[in-house]
Amino acid sequence: MNGQVGLSGRKMAAGALVSVLLAACVLLMAPGLLVPGGAQQTLTYAVIPPNKDDDIRLYLAGRQMVKGRDALGRMRDEADLLLWLAGNQFFAMDDVIAAFQNARPGLKVGLITLPPGLLLEAIEKGGWRYGDATYPGRPDIYASVNLGHLKRLKALGLMDAYSIYMHNELQIMVARGNPKRIRGIDDLAREDVRTSMPNPVNEGIMQFYGRKVLEAHGLWPIISADKECISCQTTERNWFTAVHHRETPERIRTDQSDAGIVWRTEVLQALRDGAPIEGVELVPEDSFRQDVSYVVGALTAGPHQANADAYLVFLRSGPGQEAYGKFGFVKASPDELSPQPIP
């Protein structure tokens, strides 16, 4: 009798172990939970902030498009090209992709336009988490507003060459009519001015340009209170954004902020959208108009290398440069457009 009980107990234990192993296999095989190569990283993927569906697009044939989670879920299997680009060019991308697809009909393009530091984090970690779902994978093309990001990818063995494909400059966005009479950077520290600023954690505009100009004027401690955070109130008068090119015009419209550092092209786009704002032009040493360069490169192990190469050729072409130029971006020179090794 005792032997039978012992045998029964062992069978139950074995059955329980099999059930646990089967459950684990089901979990590991679930779509979107494994990075290519088998490394599970569900807890460390880069996180897309809430309500960013407009920054995630899948361009299909015939000028059709899907956005948000639907697009993110379909990109891996359906896209013929994956672009992860610094978010401040989001408003130009419908035209840019249309111009590219004109030469390559039927090509499906996946696009994510978010802060370049956040995109870089997702490349390093092998994918995204958006809401309660995970989406593994890496892009074919990555673009930033600073070569330092591409140097990190080179150090990881993920990118070899780059080119400069356009330029931009800083401006201060204010309410229509400029009611606070803001004339330059120093006015951002006035006690009657509430600011909406790009965050210094992953928004390239602040990481590489905005912070530099604020420090040059001695205003960084006043604006940031020495905090480096996302979607946070650093002082009673300053807010650090998650995605500044969408938040700052909205905060000005709703009278939550009076001014914020943005790209000139973002002022132009907000005006096209009918936002009640305008831009304050800065002197050259504060606008960085001679320094701001958009850099782009193909990942060495991207899933669609031939299409990535074709896209880079397109960016160097007249139609590619014109597609960006009509939105206020400054075209790159032939020498800048030529591919070169990442230093």
C-alpha positions in Angstrom: 0.0 0.0 0.0 2.7 2.4 1.0 4.6 1.6 -2.3 1.5 2.4 -4.3 1.1 5.7 -2.5 4.7 6.5 -3.1 4.4 5.6 -6.8 1.2 7.7 -7.1 2.9 10.7 -5.4 5.9 10.5 -7.7 3.5 10.4 -10.8 1.7 13.4 -9.5 4.9 15.3 -8.9 6.1 14.3 -12.4 2.8 15.5 -13.9 3.1 18.8 -12.1 6.6 19.3 -13.4 5.6 18.5 -16.9 2.7 21.1 -16.6 5.1 23.7 -15.4 7.6 23.0 -18.2 4.8 23.1 -20.8 3.5 26.4 -19.4 7.0 27.8 -19.6 7.4 26.7 -23.2 4.1 28.3 -24.1 5.2 31.6 -22.5 8.5 31.6 -24.2 7.0 30.8 -27.6 4.3 33.6 -27.3 4.7 36.2 -30.1 6.6 39.2 -29.2 8.3 37.8 -26.1 11.7 36.7 -27.6 14.4 38.8 -29.1 15.9 37.3 -32.3 18.5 34.8 -31.1 16.5 33.6 -28.1 17.4 36.0 -25.4 14.4 36.9 -23.3 14.2 40.6 -22.5 10.6 41.3 -21.7 11.4 43.3 -18.6 14.1 45.4 -20.2 12.7 46.6 -23.5 12.6 50.3 -24.1 9.2 51.8 -23.1 7.2 53.9 -25.6 5.3 56.6 -23.6 1.5 56.4 -23.6 -0.6 57.8 -26.4 2.1 57.9 -29.1 0.2 56.1 -31.8 0.8 58.9 -34.3 4.6 58.3 -34.0 4.2 54.6 -35.0 3.2 54.0 -38.7 3.1 51.3 -41.2 2.9 52.6 -44.8 1.2 50.0 -47.0 0.8 49.9 -50.8 -1.6 52.3 -52.4 -0.9 55.1 -49.8 -2.7 53.2 -47.1 -1.5 53.5 -43.5 -2.0 51.9 -40.1 -0.8 53.5 -36.8 -0.1 52.6 -33.2 -0.1 49.1 -31.8 -1.6 47.7 -35.0 1.3 49.1 -37.0 3.9 48.0 -34.4 2.5 44.5 -34.3 2.5 44.1 -38.1 5.9 45.7 -38.8 8.1 42.7 -38.0 6.3 40.4 -40.5 5.0 42.8 -43.1 7.4 45.7 -43.5 10.0 45.7 -46.3 12.0 48.5 -44.5 12.1 49.7 -40.9 13.0 53.3 -40.1 13.6 54.6 -36.6 14.1 58.4 -36.9 14.6 61.3 -34.5 11.0 62.4 -33.8 11.2 66.0 -34.8 10.8 65.1 -38.4 7.5 63.2 -37.9 5.5 65.8 -39.8 7.5 65.4 -43.0 7.5 61.7 -43.1 4.2 61.1 -45.0 5.7 63.1 -47.9 9.1 61.6 -47.6 7.8 58.0 -47.6 5.4 58.8 -50.5 8.4 60.1 -52.5 10.4 56.9 -51.7 7.5 54.6 -52.6 6.9 56.4 -55.9 10.2 54.9 -57.0 9.5 51.5 -55.4 5.8 50.8 -55.7 4.4 48.2 -53.3 7.2 48.6 -50.8 5.8 48.6 -47.2 7.7 50.9 -44.8 7.5 50.7 -41.0 8.3 54.0 -39.2 8.9 55.1 -35.6 9.6 58.8 -34.9 10.5 59.2 -31.2 13.4 60.9 -29.3 16.7 59.6 -30.7 17.9 58.6 -27.2 14.8 56.4 -26.7 15.3 54.9 -30.1 18.9 54.1 -29.3 17.8 52.5 -26.0 15.4 50.2 -28.0 18.1 49.2 -30.4 20.5 48.3 -27.5 17.7 46.4 -25.7 16.4 44.7 -28.8 12.8 46.0 -28.8 9.9 47.9 -27.4 7.2 47.6 -24.7 4.1 49.6 -25.5 1.3 49.3 -23.0 1.1 45.7 -21.9 2.6 44.2 -25.1 6.2 43.7 -26.2 7.6 44.0 -29.7 11.2 42.6 -30.3 13.4 43.6 -33.2 15.7 46.3 -34.5 15.4 48.8 -37.5 17.2 48.9 -40.8 17.8 52.6 -40.6 18.5 54.8 -37.5 18.8 58.6 -37.6 19.7 61.1 -34.8 20.6 64.7 -34.3 24.1 63.8 -32.9 26.9 61.7 -34.2 27.5 60.5 -30.6 24.5 58.1 -30.8 25.9 56.5 -34.0 29.3 56.1 -32.4 27.7 54.1 -29.7 26.2 51.8 -32.3 29.6 51.5 -33.9 31.1 50.5 -30.5 28.4 47.7 -30.3 29.2 46.5 -33.8 25.8 47.6 -35.2 26.8 50.4 -37.6 29.8 51.3 -39.7 29.0 54.3 -41.9 26.8 57.5 -41.8 26.0 60.6 -43.7 24.5 64.0 -42.9 21.2 64.5 -44.7 19.8 67.8 -43.4 20.2 70.6 -40.9 18.0 72.6 -38.5 18.2 75.3 -35.8 16.8 76.2 -32.4 14.0 78.7 -31.9 11.8 79.6 -28.9 8.1 78.8 -29.3 5.7 81.3 -27.7 2.0 82.1 -27.8 0.7 84.0 -30.8 1.5 87.7 -30.5 4.3 86.9 -28.0 2.4 88.3 -25.0 5.4 87.9 -22.6 7.7 89.8 -25.0 10.3 87.1 -25.1 13.3 88.1 -27.2 16.0 85.5 -26.4 17.3 82.8 -24.1 17.8 85.0 -21.1 14.0 85.7 -20.9 13.3 82.0 -20.2 14.5 82.5 -16.6 12.2 85.4 -15.9 9.8 84.8 -12.9 6.8 85.5 -15.1 7.7 83.0 -17.8 6.6 79.3 -17.6 8.7 77.0 -19.7 8.1 73.7 -21.5 11.4 72.1 -22.3 12.6 68.9 -24.0 13.8 66.4 -21.4 17.6 65.9 -21.0 17.3 62.1 -20.7 16.5 61.1 -24.3 15.5 64.1 -26.4 18.5 64.9 -28.6 17.5 68.6 -28.9 18.1 69.1 -25.2 20.9 66.6 -24.8 23.2 68.1 -27.4 21.9 71.7 -28.1 19.3 73.1 -25.7 21.3 72.3 -22.5 24.4 73.7 -24.1 22.8 77.1 -24.8 21.1 77.2 -21.3 24.5 76.5 -19.7 26.2 79.1 -21.8 23.7 81.7 -20.3 24.0 80.3 -16.8 20.3 79.2 -16.8 20.6 75.4 -16.6 20.4 75.2 -12.8 17.4 77.7 -12.8 15.5 75.7 -15.4 16.3 72.2 -14.4 16.9 72.6 -10.6 19.6 70.0 -11.4 17.0 67.3 -12.2 17.2 65.0 -15.2 13.8 63.4 -15.7 11.0 62.8 -18.2 7.4 64.2 -17.9 8.3 66.0 -14.7 8.0 69.4 -13.0 11.5 70.5 -12.2 10.4 73.8 -10.7 7.2 75.7 -10.3 7.9 77.3 -13.7 9.4 74.5 -15.8 8.1 71.2 -17.2 10.3 68.6 -18.9 8.4 66.8 -21.7 8.4 63.2 -22.9 8.0 64.2 -26.6 8.4 68.0 -26.8 7.3 68.6 -30.4 3.8 67.5 -29.5 3.6 68.6 -25.9 5.0 72.2 -26.1 2.5 73.5 -28.6 -0.3 71.9 -26.6 0.9 73.3 -23.3 1.1 76.8 -24.8 -2.3 76.4 -26.3 -3.8 75.4 -23.0 -2.0 78.2 -21.1 0.2 75.7 -19.1 3.4 77.1 -20.5 4.5 80.4 -22.1 7.6 79.3 -24.0 9.9 76.4 -24.9 13.0 75.6 -26.9 12.1 73.7 -30.1 13.4 73.2 -33.6 12.5 75.9 -36.2 10.8 73.2 -38.3 8.5 72.4 -35.3 7.3 76.0 -35.2 6.5 75.9 -38.9 4.6 72.6 -38.5 2.6 73.9 -35.5 1.6 76.9 -37.6 0.5 74.6 -40.4 -1.6 72.8 -37.9 -3.3 76.0 -36.9 -1.7 76.3 -33.4 -1.9 79.7 -31.8 1.9 80.1 -31.6 4.8 81.8 -33.2 8.6 81.4 -33.2 11.3 83.7 -31.8 14.4 83.6 -33.9 17.7 83.4 -32.0 21.1 84.8 -32.6 23.4 82.4 -34.5 25.4 81.5 -31.4 22.2 80.4 -29.6 20.4 78.9 -32.5 23.3 76.5 -33.5 22.2 76.9 -37.1 25.8 76.2 -38.2 26.0 73.1 -36.0 22.8 71.1 -36.0 23.1 68.1 -38.3 20.8 65.1 -38.8 22.9 62.0 -39.2 21.7 58.6 -40.6 23.0 55.2 -41.1 22.0 51.6 -41.8 22.4 48.9 -39.2 25.0 46.3 -40.2 22.6 43.4 -39.5 19.3 45.0 -40.4 16.6 42.7 -41.6 16.2 44.4 -45.0 19.7 45.5 -46.1 19.0 46.0 -49.8 16.0 48.2 -49.1 18.0 50.1 -46.5 20.7 50.9 -49.0 18.1 52.0 -51.5 16.6 54.4 -48.9 20.0 56.0 -48.2 20.5 56.5 -51.9 17.0 58.1 -52.0 17.9 60.5 -49.2 20.9 61.8 -51.2 18.7 62.3 -54.3 16.9 65.4 -55.4 13.5 64.1 -54.5 14.7 63.0 -51.1 16.2 66.4 -50.3 13.2 68.2 -51.7 10.7 66.1 -49.6 12.4 67.4 -46.5 13.3 70.9 -47.8 9.6 71.9 -48.3 9.1 71.5 -44.5 11.8 74.0 -43.6 14.7 71.7 -43.2 18.0 72.9 -44.6 19.4 70.6 -47.3 22.7 69.0 -46.9 25.7 69.6 -49.2 26.9 66.9 -51.6 30.0 66.3 -49.4 27.8 65.9 -46.3 25.5 63.5 -48.2 28.4 61.2 -49.2 28.7 58.2 -46.9 31.7 58.1 -44.6 33.0 55.9 -41.8 31.8 56.6 -38.3 34.9 58.0 -36.5 
